[in-house]
Amino acid sequence: MVDPACARVLDIPFFLEGMRDILERSEDPHKSNLFASFAAVLIPNAAKQYSEDLEAITALKQIQKSARWIMSDRLHELHPLIWGHAMEAFDNQARIASIDTIFKQGCEKANQVFVSLFGDQMLKGNALIFICNQAANPNPTRSGANHLVCPLVPVVSA
């Protein structure tokens, strides 16, 4: 989980610069999913637990805002198990009903985050649609790591 004492003293601009640098130097969709789910799922959940600590909340909200640019600029493939794991605070000891359950929960959570971050575009009459890039992967399936291998191609239409 997140230590509020650490969040209070974290150099947020430097931390965010490091996240951006890592993602810009890597084409690894696993890292993009980790950082996106960290910022969009784990950080808001941690902020709820520390609602009395205004310094920690302020820092965590700045990290949470990074989810938007990560998801719009770096997320090209969705790995639902990572999103489901983020819902469990990346706790490797968490009890889950099944891989399929966490896979489904991860899909649902990622969808909720997409709507929360890009819903303003939808309210303006635009549609934000993510389709499988058939050229990159004509048969999207789960990979050996139980990730949905389906490149995301954003299409915004009026």
HUMODA-V622672 format. One record per residue. N is the residue number from 1. SS is DSSP state (H for helix, E for strand, C for the rest). PSI is psi in whole degrees, -180 to 180 (none if undefined). Layout:
# HUMODA-V622672
n->N ss->SS psi->PSI
n->N ss->SS psi->PSI
This chain:
# HUMODA-V622672
n->1 ss->C psi->-167
n->2 ss->C psi->131
n->3 ss->C psi->117
n->4 ss->H psi->-32
n->5 ss->H psi->-38
n->6 ss->H psi->-42
n->7 ss->H psi->-36
n->8 ss->H psi->-35
n->9 ss->H psi->-1
n->10 ss->C psi->134
n->11 ss->C psi->92
n->12 ss->H psi->-48
n->13 ss->H psi->-40
n->14 ss->H psi->-42
n->15 ss->H psi->-47
n->16 ss->H psi->-36
n->17 ss->H psi->-40
n->18 ss->H psi->-42
n->19 ss->H psi->-48
n->20 ss->H psi->-43
n->21 ss->H psi->-45
n->22 ss->H psi->-47
n->23 ss->H psi->-35
n->24 ss->H psi->-28
n->25 ss->H psi->-8
n->26 ss->C psi->137
n->27 ss->C psi->12
n->28 ss->C psi->113
n->29 ss->H psi->-23
n->30 ss->H psi->-47
n->31 ss->H psi->-41
n->32 ss->H psi->-42
n->33 ss->H psi->-40
n->34 ss->H psi->-50
n->35 ss->H psi->-41
n->36 ss->H psi->-47
n->37 ss->H psi->-33
n->38 ss->H psi->-50
n->39 ss->H psi->-36
n->40 ss->H psi->-21
n->41 ss->H psi->-60
n->42 ss->H psi->-46
n->43 ss->H psi->-47
n->44 ss->H psi->-36
n->45 ss->H psi->-40
n->46 ss->H psi->-40
n->47 ss->H psi->-36
n->48 ss->H psi->-35
n->49 ss->H psi->-25
n->50 ss->C psi->38
n->51 ss->C psi->-20
n->52 ss->C psi->-16
n->53 ss->C psi->91
n->54 ss->H psi->-35
n->55 ss->H psi->-45
n->56 ss->H psi->-42
n->57 ss->H psi->-45
n->58 ss->H psi->-45
n->59 ss->H psi->-45
n->60 ss->H psi->-36
n->61 ss->H psi->-34
n->62 ss->H psi->-40
n->63 ss->H psi->-41
n->64 ss->H psi->-38
n->65 ss->H psi->-24
n->66 ss->H psi->-19
n->67 ss->H psi->-37
n->68 ss->H psi->-50
n->69 ss->H psi->-32
n->70 ss->H psi->-46
n->71 ss->H psi->-32
n->72 ss->H psi->-32
n->73 ss->H psi->-28
n->74 ss->H psi->-20
n->75 ss->C psi->109
n->76 ss->C psi->-1
n->77 ss->E psi->138
n->78 ss->C psi->128
n->79 ss->C psi->90
n->80 ss->H psi->-32
n->81 ss->H psi->-34
n->82 ss->H psi->-43
n->83 ss->H psi->-41
n->84 ss->H psi->-38
n->85 ss->H psi->-37
n->86 ss->H psi->-34
n->87 ss->H psi->-23
n->88 ss->C psi->20
n->89 ss->C psi->31
n->90 ss->C psi->31
n->91 ss->C psi->110
n->92 ss->C psi->-11
n->93 ss->C psi->0
n->94 ss->C psi->141
n->95 ss->C psi->125
n->96 ss->C psi->151
n->97 ss->C psi->-44
n->98 ss->C psi->166
n->99 ss->H psi->-41
n->100 ss->H psi->-38
n->101 ss->H psi->-48
n->102 ss->H psi->-32
n->103 ss->H psi->-48
n->104 ss->H psi->-44
n->105 ss->H psi->-39
n->106 ss->H psi->-41
n->107 ss->H psi->-47
n->108 ss->H psi->-42
n->109 ss->H psi->-44
n->110 ss->H psi->-41
n->111 ss->H psi->-44
n->112 ss->H psi->-41
n->113 ss->H psi->-43
n->114 ss->H psi->-46
n->115 ss->H psi->-42
n->116 ss->H psi->-35
n->117 ss->H psi->-33
n->118 ss->H psi->9
n->119 ss->H psi->-31
n->120 ss->H psi->-36
n->121 ss->H psi->-38
n->122 ss->H psi->-38
n->123 ss->H psi->-24
n->124 ss->C psi->4
n->125 ss->C psi->0
n->126 ss->C psi->152
n->127 ss->E psi->130
n->128 ss->E psi->108
n->129 ss->E psi->132
n->130 ss->E psi->122
n->131 ss->E psi->157
n->132 ss->E psi->132
n->133 ss->C psi->99
n->134 ss->C psi->-30
n->135 ss->C psi->-38
n->136 ss->C psi->-35
n->137 ss->C psi->94
n->138 ss->C psi->-20
n->139 ss->C psi->80
n->140 ss->C psi->129
n->141 ss->E psi->-180
n->142 ss->E psi->138
n->143 ss->C psi->-179
n->144 ss->C psi->-25
n->145 ss->C psi->13
n->146 ss->C psi->35
n->147 ss->C psi->144
n->148 ss->E psi->117
n->149 ss->E psi->94
n->150 ss->C psi->98
n->151 ss->E psi->140
n->152 ss->E psi->127
n->153 ss->E psi->106
n->154 ss->E psi->134
n->155 ss->E psi->115
n->156 ss->E psi->123
n->157 ss->E psi->154
n->158 ss->C psi->none
